[in-house]
Amino acid sequence: MQRNEAEISIDASQELVFSWLTEPELMQRWIGGLLEFEPLDPGPAAGSRSRQTLRVKGQTFSLDSVITALESPDAFDVQVEHRGFESTSRYRLEEHDGHTHLAVTIETTYKLFANRLLGALVTREAQKKLAADLQRLKELVEADAQNRDRS
């Protein structure tokens, strides 16, 4: 199993950060390579499924996912399965004095032998992508929070 972890502090309420993590139209703005997010069930809710189309390193592919746990706005887990791997992403949020601490953990198991051989390389690239995505999320959410404060 390979593991990616990242944490970031966002100058916005926990509820606002949670909405950016779970609303499809907002997710497409901060998740690099996310071309389409199609909810297959109403949600976000435990058990709700979705299909994402991503473009990464010049390759386009679709992933199916399911929210396996949801405690809005504190935490949620998402399970993704694809031909060569399965992955669980865990999002944990804590608010302190108007700032939200977000911790993300992604555990991936590569099922195919060739994928297991490349697992360490893929995990390093996934770590870079996770850090870049969270930085983009921070910038977008903080801009959104400032715009709301002005309204």
Backbone as a ProteinNet text record, in pm:
[ID]
protein_1_A
[PRIMARY]
MQRNEAEISIDASQELVFSWLTEPELMQRWIGGLLEFEPLDPGPAAGSRSRQTLRVKGQTFSLDSVITALESPDAFDVQVEHRGFESTSRYRLEEHDGHTHLAVTIETTYKLFANRLLGALVTREAQKKLAADLQRLKELVEADAQNRDRS
[TERTIARY]
83.9	0	88.5	50.7	121.1	34.4	100.4	27	73.7	-23.8	2.6	-68.3	-2.1	-60.8	-25.6	-119.3	-93.6	-187.6	-141.3	-221.6	-207.1	-312.6	-308.2	-402.9	-368.8	-455.4	-518.6	-649.2	-723.3	-796.2	-780.2	-840.5	-986.5	-1069.3	-1212.1	-1281.5	-1413.5	-1490	-1485.5	-1504.1	-1504.9	-1618.2	-1734.3	-1847.6	-1814.9	-1747.8	-1712.6	-1610.6	-1509.1	-1408.6	-1475.6	-1564.6	-1633.4	-1711.6	-1776.9	-1853.3	-1760.8	-1641.3	-1546.2	-1493.4	-1495.5	-1448.7	-1555.2	-1682.7	-1788.9	-1883.9	-1883	-1973.2	-1902.9	-1961.4	-1895.3	-1846.1	-1927.9	-1885.4	-1767.5	-1755.3	-1641.4	-1518.6	-1539.7	-1428.3	-1353.9	-1426.7	-1363.2	-1270.8	-1284.7	-1200.4	-1065.5	-1057.5	-930.8	-860.9	-929.8	-864.7	-803.5	-673.5	-602.7	-636.9	-671.5	-700.2	-841.9	-924.4	-1063	-1144.7	-1180.6	-1255.9	-1405.5	-1452.7	-1595.8	-1618.3	-1720.8	-1762.2	-1911.6	-1949.8	-2089.9	-2143.6	-2228.8	-2291.9	-2385.5	-2377.7	-2465.9	-2580.7	-2568.5	-2670.6	-2678.4	-2790.9	-2796.4	-2689.4	-2637.3	-2534.8	-2482.7	-2382	-2299.9	-2370.9	-2357.6	-2413.4	-2337.1	-2335.3	-2272.7	-2343.5	-2265.3	-2319.7	-2340.3	-2331.3	-2351.4	-2230.7	-2261.9	-2159.6	-2143	-2025.6	-1999	-1899.2	-1889.3	-1791.4	-1714.6	-1583	-1497.1	-1419.6	-1406	-1319.8	-1200.7	-1080.6	-957.2	-861.8	-779.9	-670.6	-542.7	-456.8	-331.9	-219.5	-115.2	2.8	-36.1	-132	-171	-268	-306.9	-401.6	-535.3	-643.7	-777.5	-838.6	-897.8	-961.1	-1074.1	-1163.1	-1276.9	-1259	-1301.9	-1297.4	-1435.3	-1475.2	-1597.9	-1560.1	-1640.5	-1611.6	-1740.4	-1723.5	-1836.7	-1791.6	-1878.6	-1852	-1884.1	-1783.2	-1802.3	-1833.9	-1802	-1834.3	-1848.1	-1943.3	-1965.1	-2012.9	-1937.9	-1974.3	-1959.9	-2057.2	-2051.6	-2054.9	-1972.3	-1863.2	-1726	-1719.2	-1593.9	-1506.5	-1569.9	-1490.8	-1571.5	-1498.4	-1559	-1449.9	-1490.5	-1400.7	-1458.9	-1370.2	-1412.1	-1330.5	-1398.4	-1333.8	-1339.1	-1224.3	-1214.9	-1160.5	-1222.9	-1171.5	-1154.7	-1045.4	-1014	-951.8	-931.8	-878	-751.2	-658.6	-528.8	-504.7	-601	-578.1	-709.5	-699.4	-809.1	-748.4	-826.8	-774.9	-881.6	-839.5	-927.8	-869.3	-951.3	-912	-990.1	-917.5	-980.1	-955.2	-1063.4	-1056.8	-1102.5	-1019.2	-1051.8	-1036.4	-1140.1	-1141.2	-1162.4	-1089.6	-1106.3	-1097.3	-1194.5	-1193.1	-1142.2	-1054.1	-1000.2	-995.5	-1074.5	-1073.9	-1090.6	-1183.9	-1211.5	-1118.1	-1021.1	-929.9	-963.8	-950.5	-979.8	-852.3	-825	-713.3	-769	-713	-755.9	-641.8	-671	-573.9	-631.5	-550	-592.2	-494.8	-549.2	-470.1	-526.6	-440	-481.5	-399	-467	-400.3	-440.2	-339.6	-363.6	-299.9	-377.1	-327.7	-328.1	-211.9	-199.6	-222.3	-317.4	-356.4	-273	-231.6	-156.3	-7	63.1	206.6	283.4	253.8	324	298.1	177	145.4	219.2	233.3	306.5	452.8	511	649.5	667.9	567.8	575	513.1	464.2	390.9	463.3	590.2	665.1	674.4	698.9	705.8	570.6	465.6	330.1	294.7	332.5	302.4	373.2	498.3	570	499.7	457.3	385.8	250.9	183.3	54.6	71.4	183.5	209.4	224.9	296.7	312.6	177.6	95.4	-35.7	-124.4	-122.5	-202.6	-164.1	-35.7	10.2	-33.1	-20	-61	-211.7	-288.4	-434.3	-476.9	-416.7	-454.8	-415	-303.6	-264.8	-365.6	-408.9	-509.3	-641.8	-679.8	-800.4	-792.7	-682	-662.2	-683.7	-620.6	-631.2	-774.8	-842.9	-979.7	-1077.7	-1064.7	-1155.4	-1134	-1008.9	-982.6	-1035	-1024.2	-1080.9	-1233.5	-1293.7	-1438.4	-1481.5	-1409	-1442.1	-1433.1	-1330.5	-1316.6	-1431.3	-1470.5	-1582.5	-1712.4	-1732.1	-1852.7	-1852.6	-1734.2	-1724	-1757.6	-1726.6	-1753.7	-1901.7	-1970.9	-2113.9	-2203.7
-117.5	0	123.9	220.7	348.3	454.1	554.2	654.2	795.1	883.9	1026.1	1101.9	1205.2	1287.5	1432.9	1520.2	1663.9	1735.5	1848.9	1932.1	2076.3	2153.6	2294.8	2371.2	2495.5	2583.7	2683.3	2696.8	2782.8	2888.8	3013.7	3126.2	3141.1	3045.6	3044.4	2947.8	2959.2	2872	2727.2	2638.1	2495.2	2461.4	2523.2	2495.4	2535.1	2648.9	2692.3	2597.5	2560	2465.8	2333.9	2284.9	2158.6	2165.8	2278	2290.1	2281.7	2339.4	2332.1	2189.7	2110.6	1971.9	1877.9	1917.4	1822.9	1865.5	1990.9	2035.3	2021.9	1942.2	1911.9	2033.6	2138.3	2254.4	2327.2	2321.3	2381.6	2291	2160.1	2065.5	2079.1	2102.5	2113.1	2234.5	2328.9	2448.3	2427.3	2333.1	2318.8	2185.7	2083.2	1954	1952	1952.7	1954.5	1833.7	1857.9	1749.3	1697.2	1746.6	1699.7	1765.9	1687.6	1739	1738.1	1634.2	1620.3	1544.9	1586.1	1518	1493.2	1367.7	1331.1	1256.3	1322.4	1249.8	1142.6	1023.5	914.5	896.3	955.9	951.6	1090.9	1121.2	1249.1	1251.4	1367.3	1375.9	1516.7	1536.1	1430.2	1361.6	1231.6	1149.1	1017.5	953.7	821.7	729.7	663	572.5	635.7	768.5	831.1	805.6	776	740.8	852.3	853.3	950.4	891.9	958.1	921.5	1047.8	1036.7	1148.9	1115.3	1215.1	1202.2	1292.4	1234.1	1307.4	1299	1401.4	1400.3	1426	1322.3	1329.6	1279.9	1361.1	1323.6	1280.8	1353.1	1327.1	1213.1	1145.5	1033.9	1073	1037.8	1063.4	931.2	930.5	808.9	845.2	749.1	767.2	680.8	734.4	664.6	668.1	558.8	556.2	564.7	639.8	655.1	646.8	623.5	621.2	685.1	767.3	823.6	713.5	669.5	558.6	605.6	731.2	788.7	938.9	997.5	1142	1195	1289.5	1361.1	1509.6	1565.3	1704.7	1797.9	1898.7	1937.2	1898.7	1788.4	1752	1653.7	1561.6	1454.8	1380.8	1322.5	1226.3	1141.5	1020.8	925.2	889.4	872	835.7	715.6	615.1	495.2	503.6	482.5	483.3	348.3	293.4	169.2	188.8	135.1	138.8	4.3	-20.9	-152	-189.7	-98	-134.4	-96.4	-28.1	14.9	41.3	51.1	102.5	197.7	297.8	404.5	452.2	489.4	551.7	687.3	791.4	927.3	966.7	1021	1065.8	1215.2	1289.7	1434.8	1466	1539.4	1577.1	1728.1	1792.6	1937.5	1976.1	2078.7	2133.9	2284.6	2352.9	2499.8	2554.5	2654.1	2723	2871.8	2951.5	3097.8	3141.9	3082.6	3123.4	3066.1	2986.1	2918.9	2769.6	2705.9	2563.5	2486.9	2387.5	2298	2177.9	2150.3	2038	1938.2	1813.8	1705	1602.6	1562.9	1465.4	1348.7	1228.7	1106.2	1020.9	974.1	887.3	759.6	646.5	516.5	442.2	396.7	333.5	195.4	99.7	-35.3	-62.3	-99.7	-131.2	-280.3	-315.8	-455.8	-528.4	-457.1	-520.4	-517.1	-621.5	-631.4	-511	-473.5	-359.5	-231.5	-213.4	-94.5	-96.3	-215.6	-224.5	-186.4	-224.2	-188.9	-37.9	28.9	174	250.5	179.5	241.6	355.4	339.7	444.9	571	554	669.4	739.2	661.3	717.3	789.8	732.9	794.3	928.1	937.9	1066.3	1170.7	1132.2	1226.6	1264.6	1167.6	1194.3	1290.7	1281.3	1372.5	1515.6	1532.8	1666.6	1722.4	1637.7	1680.7	1717.9	1637.3	1665.7	1800.9	1826.2	1953.6	2071.2	2057.3	2164	2185.8	2076.6	2088.6	2159.8	2124.2	2187.2	2334.3	2368.9	2510.1	2588.7	2530.4	2594.3	2607.6	2501.9	2506.3	2621.1	2632.5	2739.3	2876.6	2900.6	3030.6	3061.2	2963	2983.3	3002.5	2922.1	2933	3065.1	3104.5	3230.6	3349.4	3346	3451.8	3452.2	3334.5	3322.6	3379.8	3346.2	3395.9	3548.3	3605.1	3751.2	3816.5	3757.7	3811.3	3804.9	3699.3	3686.8	3788.7	3816	3913.5	4054.1	4084.3	4216.5	4235.8	4122.8	4130.7	4164.3
0	0	0	-81.9	-87.8	-19.4	39.3	117.5	80.1	62.9	44.3	156	206.3	312	287.4	320.2	311.7	407.5	458.1	546.4	501.5	525.6	489.4	580.7	609.8	687	590.2	598.7	507.1	589.4	550.8	621.8	578.1	624.6	592.5	688	693.7	782.4	734.9	828.3	798.3	701.5	716.7	628.5	485.3	466.6	331.4	269.5	344.9	294.2	257.3	342.7	316.7	185.1	160.3	34.9	-86.1	-77.8	-189	-208.7	-103.9	-113.5	-169.3	-161.9	-193.2	-304.9	-347.1	-453.2	-588.2	-679.8	-807	-884.6	-894.6	-974	-910	-778.2	-709.8	-718.6	-708.3	-715.8	-848.3	-955.6	-1087.4	-1096.7	-1006.8	-1009.8	-942.3	-846.7	-773.3	-794.8	-839.8	-860.9	-999.9	-1006.2	-1134	-1218.7	-1344.6	-1437.5	-1432.8	-1339.7	-1330.8	-1441.3	-1542.3	-1656.4	-1630.9	-1561.9	-1538	-1408	-1335.4	-1213.4	-1226.1	-1236.6	-1257.5	-1135.8	-1054.5	-944.3	-1000.3	-945.6	-987	-888.6	-770.6	-666.1	-604.5	-537.6	-465	-356.1	-330.3	-227	-213.5	-136.5	-77.1	38.9	41.8	148.7	150.3	265.9	273.2	174.9	92.6	-8	-144.3	-154.4	-285.7	-375.3	-500.4	-598.2	-700.4	-763.1	-869.2	-968.1	-1080.8	-1183.3	-1220.1	-1215.7	-1252.1	-1378.9	-1464.8	-1580.9	-1556.5	-1564.7	-1536.8	-1654.6	-1664.3	-1761.2	-1682.5	-1678.1	-1602.3	-1691	-1700.3	-1780.2	-1922	-1981.7	-2119	-2138.5	-2031.6	-2042.8	-1980	-2048.6	-1997.4	-1953.6	-1834	-1784.2	-1690	-1667.1	-1577	-1453	-1341.2	-1213.7	-1150.3	-1090.6	-1012.4	-865.4	-789.8	-647.8	-567.4	-438.3	-345.5	-214.7	-157.8	-25.4	75.4	149	242.5	384.4	414.6	545.3	527.9	599.5	589.4	723.2	777.5	899.3	870.3	800.4	756.8	877.2	882.7	793.8	847.6	923.5	990.2	913	838.5	778	672.6	578.5	487.4	424.6	382.7	318.1	182	84.9	-50.6	-96.5	-149	-204.2	-356.9	-421.2	-567.4	-611.6	-714	-772.2	-921.8	-971.1	-1113.5	-1148.2	-1274.9	-1314.9	-1240.8	-1227.3	-1172.7	-1028.2	-964.9	-827	-755.1	-624.1	-543	-441.3	-404.8	-322.1	-224.7	-104.5	-7.2	29.1	13.5	51.4	175.2	274	398.5	414.5	434.3	453.1	594.9	669.7	806.7	820.2	875.5	889.1	1035.3	1079.5	1214	1203.2	1265	1261.6	1394.5	1384.4	1500.8	1468.3	1539.7	1524.1	1378.9	1306.6	1169.5	1065.1	1105.8	1013.7	1015.6	901.1	892.6	862.1	944.5	920.1	844.3	727.1	644.1	634.5	669.4	655.6	558.9	461.2	360.9	363	367.4	360	247.6	160.2	49.6	56.9	68.8	70.3	-56.6	-131.3	-260.5	-262.4	-311.2	-331.9	-481.9	-534	-676.4	-694	-781.2	-798.5	-903.6	-1006.4	-1114.5	-1083.9	-1123	-1096.2	-1151.9	-1275.5	-1336.9	-1257.7	-1209	-1129.1	-996.4	-937.5	-810.8	-830.8	-945.5	-974.1	-983.8	-1040.7	-1059.2	-942.6	-842	-732.3	-663.7	-634.7	-564.9	-650	-779.5	-870.1	-879.4	-895.3	-904.9	-775.3	-662.5	-533.6	-518.5	-563.7	-558.2	-643.3	-763.5	-851	-789.8	-728.5	-664.4	-547.2	-475.9	-364	-414	-523.1	-582.1	-626	-689.5	-735.9	-617.7	-511.5	-393	-332.9	-319.7	-263.6	-352	-482.3	-574.5	-569.7	-565.5	-558.7	-430.2	-317.1	-190.9	-187.1	-247.7	-254.3	-338.5	-450.1	-535.5	-458.9	-384.8	-302.8	-203.3	-134.1	-35	-98.2	-212	-278.2	-320	-375.8	-422.1	-306.4	-202.2	-88	-15.4	3.4	72.5	-7.8	-139.9	-224.4	-211.9	-210.9	-195.3	-59.6	46.6	180.6	186.2	123.8	122.1	46.3	-66.4	-143.9	-64.2	11.1	93.4	205.5	262.4	369.9	321.7	196.7	139.2	106.3	88.3	48.3	163.8
[MASK]
+++++++++++++++++++++++++++++++++++++++++++++++++++++++++++++++++++++++++++++++++++++++++++++++++++++++++++++++++++++++++++++++++++++++++++++++++++++++

